[in-house]
Amino acid sequence: MIRARVEDKRLAGSRKLFSARNIVEIRVAHVLLQAGFARARVARILAIPWPWAGSADWFDPFHPLGMEYALMVIRDPPAQGTGDVSMVGDELTPEARRSWYEAAVDAIGRDFELLRVNFPDGWRPHFPEDETLCGELKGARVIWLLNVGRIRDEIRTRLPPRSACSTN
């Protein structure tokens, strides 16, 4: 499910070492699996080539994203013709931060790992900008918000400084 990003080239065989990025991916996978996501779906989510957020990698805990959080947004049921997973956070401008995501995060606080929001009748825009910013959520009955930023921050505090460990 997670491919080691750092390999010890000095040793022959299959020994693999995990990068700091891999540790974040492992935690993301663990959280989603514990929430009941199917292993195949978690593997698909982790296989997505996430776009860089400025110069930072969404999953590398040593590259700050420039905002206080990065959210992985997963909708159920998946939308027809679009991905069922997106990332938000770093690209949000101050005027766009009034979106549904920001309202949800403000309502419960930023100290969460995974948040499940149920919409029995399907999600509908609440703010005028939600139609543009979050239109792909229309009709979702469940929206999961995974706080990747918090996971990154917690892992970064537990790892040695970047110079002491390889994080390719």
VENRA-V360060 format. One record per residue. RES is the residue in one letter. PHI is phi in whole degrees, -180 to 180 (NA if undefined). OMEGA is omega in degrees with one decimal (none if undefined). Layout:
res=[RES & RES]
phi=[PHI & PHI]
omega=[OMEGA & OMEGA]
This chain:
res=[M & I & R & A & R & V & E & D & K & R & L & A & G & S & R & K & L & F & S & A & R & N & I & V & E & I & R & V & A & H & V & L & L & Q & A & G & F & A & R & A & R & V & A & R & I & L & A & I & P & W & P & W & A & G & S & A & D & W & F & D & P & F & H & P & L & G & M & E & Y & A & L & M & V & I & R & D & P & P & A & Q & G & T & G & D & V & S & M & V & G & D & E & L & T & P & E & A & R & R & S & W & Y & E & A & A & V & D & A & I & G & R & D & F & E & L & L & R & V & N & F & P & D & G & W & R & P & H & F & P & E & D & E & T & L & C & G & E & L & K & G & A & R & V & I & W & L & L & N & V & G & R & I & R & D & E & I & R & T & R & L & P & P & R & S & A & C & S & T & N]
phi=[NA & -123 & -92 & -59 & -94 & -124 & -117 & -82 & -72 & -77 & -111 & -81 & 107 & -106 & -63 & -125 & -115 & -96 & -84 & -61 & -60 & -62 & -64 & -64 & -60 & -63 & -65 & -59 & -61 & -60 & -61 & -67 & -64 & -65 & -79 & 104 & -69 & -68 & -55 & -63 & -69 & -62 & -62 & -64 & -62 & -71 & -82 & -64 & -79 & -62 & -68 & -68 & -99 & 67 & -104 & -103 & -91 & -52 & -102 & -85 & -69 & -95 & -110 & -62 & -88 & 92 & -125 & -79 & -155 & -136 & -109 & -94 & -111 & -121 & -113 & -131 & -72 & -58 & -74 & -70 & 79 & -132 & -72 & -94 & -136 & -143 & -121 & -136 & 149 & -67 & -82 & -74 & -84 & -54 & -72 & -83 & -73 & -88 & -72 & -57 & -59 & -62 & -62 & -64 & -67 & -63 & -67 & -107 & 95 & -94 & -96 & -132 & -102 & -138 & -126 & -108 & -118 & -98 & -128 & -54 & -99 & 90 & -67 & -132 & -59 & -108 & -113 & -54 & -75 & -61 & -58 & -79 & -76 & -129 & -56 & -69 & -88 & -52 & 86 & -66 & -91 & -136 & -126 & -101 & -116 & -104 & -84 & -64 & -59 & -66 & -61 & -58 & -63 & -65 & -67 & -59 & -70 & -95 & -94 & -65 & -53 & -50 & -66 & -92 & -140 & -82 & -132 & -67]
omega=[-179.8 & -178.4 & 179.4 & -178.3 & 179.6 & 177.3 & 177.3 & -175.0 & -177.2 & -175.5 & 174.9 & 177.9 & -171.5 & -179.2 & -179.9 & 174.3 & -179.4 & 176.2 & 174.9 & 177.2 & 178.8 & 179.9 & 175.9 & 178.4 & 179.4 & 179.2 & 177.7 & 179.1 & -179.4 & -179.2 & -178.9 & 178.2 & 178.7 & 178.8 & 176.7 & 176.7 & 178.3 & -179.6 & -179.5 & 179.4 & 177.4 & 178.1 & 177.6 & 179.9 & -178.3 & 179.9 & -179.7 & 176.7 & -175.5 & 178.0 & 177.7 & 176.5 & -171.7 & 177.7 & -174.2 & 174.3 & -177.9 & -172.6 & -179.6 & -175.7 & -179.4 & 175.9 & -179.7 & -178.7 & 178.3 & 176.2 & -176.5 & 177.2 & 172.5 & -177.1 & 167.4 & -176.8 & -178.0 & -178.7 & 174.6 & -7.3 & 176.8 & 179.9 & 175.6 & 174.5 & 176.4 & 176.0 & 178.5 & -178.5 & 173.6 & 176.3 & 175.0 & 176.4 & -171.7 & -175.2 & -176.9 & 175.3 & -178.1 & -179.2 & 179.7 & -175.8 & 176.1 & -177.0 & 179.0 & -179.5 & -178.2 & 179.2 & -180.0 & -179.4 & 178.3 & -177.3 & -176.3 & -178.3 & -174.8 & -176.5 & 176.6 & 177.3 & -179.4 & 179.9 & 175.8 & 179.0 & -178.8 & 174.3 & -175.6 & -179.9 & -179.2 & -177.8 & 173.9 & 179.7 & 177.2 & 179.6 & 179.8 & -178.3 & 179.2 & 179.7 & -179.6 & -172.9 & -171.6 & -176.3 & -179.7 & 179.0 & -177.2 & 176.9 & 179.7 & 178.3 & 175.9 & 174.2 & 178.0 & 173.2 & 178.8 & -175.9 & -179.0 & 178.6 & 178.7 & 178.3 & 178.4 & -177.6 & -179.3 & 179.7 & 179.5 & -179.2 & -178.4 & -178.7 & 173.6 & 177.8 & -175.9 & -178.0 & -178.2 & 178.6 & 179.6 & -177.6 & 179.3 & none]
